[in-house]
Amino acid sequence: MAETIGSLVDKISIVELKIFHMAEQLQREDTTQEHKKKVSEKLEILKIQSRDLQEELNELFLKVARKETKLKIYRQFKMYNDPSYRIKPK
């Protein structure tokens, strides 16, 4: 499984922010109906994406709670700013 609970929450947060700002566009009085139509279409797609991600998060959470799957912890191994990884000139 590629997703973690954290990565799904992150994706949901991003989509929800997009939904919020897209909805703001519908409130603008200085735009055309064509703009609002496009915004409405995008808003519906974003809402579907959000629901899909929330369902995926719920499914993953239930699988973890039922011990049907185990989350892995991926460690970060950063090599930059560590002098021991620098290649010394010949």
C-alpha positions as CSV (number, residue, x, y, z in Angstrom):
1,M,0.0,0.0,0.0
2,A,1.5,3.3,-1.1
3,E,-0.7,5.5,1.0
4,T,-0.3,6.2,4.7
5,I,-2.9,7.9,7.0
6,G,-0.7,11.0,7.0
7,S,-0.4,11.2,3.2
8,L,-4.1,10.8,2.8
9,V,-4.8,13.5,5.4
10,D,-2.4,15.7,3.5
11,K,-4.1,15.2,0.2
12,I,-7.5,15.7,1.7
13,S,-6.3,19.0,3.3
14,I,-5.0,20.2,-0.1
15,V,-8.3,19.3,-1.9
16,E,-10.4,21.0,0.8
17,L,-8.4,24.2,0.4
18,K,-8.9,24.1,-3.3
19,I,-12.7,23.6,-2.7
20,F,-12.7,26.6,-0.3
21,H,-11.0,28.9,-2.8
22,M,-13.0,27.6,-5.8
23,A,-16.2,28.3,-3.9
24,E,-15.0,31.8,-3.2
25,Q,-14.8,32.2,-7.0
26,L,-18.5,31.6,-7.3
27,Q,-19.1,34.6,-5.0
28,R,-17.2,37.0,-7.1
29,E,-19.3,39.7,-8.8
30,D,-16.7,40.8,-11.2
31,T,-16.6,37.7,-13.4
32,T,-18.6,36.2,-16.2
33,Q,-21.1,33.4,-16.2
34,E,-18.7,31.4,-18.3
35,H,-16.1,31.7,-15.6
36,K,-18.6,30.6,-12.9
37,K,-19.7,27.7,-15.0
38,K,-16.1,26.4,-15.3
39,V,-15.6,27.0,-11.6
40,S,-18.8,25.0,-10.8
41,E,-17.6,22.1,-13.0
42,K,-14.2,22.1,-11.3
43,L,-15.8,22.4,-7.9
44,E,-17.9,19.2,-8.5
45,I,-14.7,17.3,-9.5
46,L,-12.9,18.5,-6.4
47,K,-15.8,17.3,-4.2
48,I,-15.7,13.9,-5.8
49,Q,-11.9,13.7,-5.2
50,S,-12.4,14.7,-1.6
51,R,-15.0,12.0,-1.0
52,D,-12.8,9.4,-2.7
53,L,-9.9,10.3,-0.6
54,Q,-12.0,10.3,2.6
55,E,-13.3,6.9,1.7
56,E,-9.8,5.6,1.1
57,L,-8.7,7.0,4.5
58,N,-11.7,5.4,6.3
59,E,-10.9,2.0,4.6
60,L,-7.3,2.2,5.5
61,F,-8.1,3.2,9.1
62,L,-10.5,0.3,9.5
63,K,-8.0,-2.2,8.0
64,V,-5.4,-1.0,10.5
65,A,-7.9,-1.1,13.4
66,R,-8.8,-4.7,12.4
67,K,-5.2,-5.6,12.0
68,E,-5.7,-6.5,8.4
69,T,-2.8,-4.3,7.4
70,K,0.2,-2.8,9.1
71,L,1.5,0.6,8.4
72,K,5.2,0.9,7.6
73,I,7.4,3.7,8.8
74,Y,9.7,5.0,6.1
75,R,12.8,6.6,7.5
76,Q,14.3,9.7,6.0
77,F,17.9,9.3,5.1
78,K,19.2,12.8,4.2
79,M,22.6,13.0,2.7
80,Y,22.9,16.7,2.2
81,N,24.8,18.8,4.8
82,D,26.4,15.7,6.2
83,P,30.2,16.0,5.7
84,S,30.7,12.2,5.8
85,Y,28.8,11.8,2.4
86,R,30.9,14.4,0.6
87,I,33.2,13.1,-2.1
88,K,36.7,14.3,-1.5
89,P,38.5,15.7,-4.6
90,K,41.4,13.6,-5.8
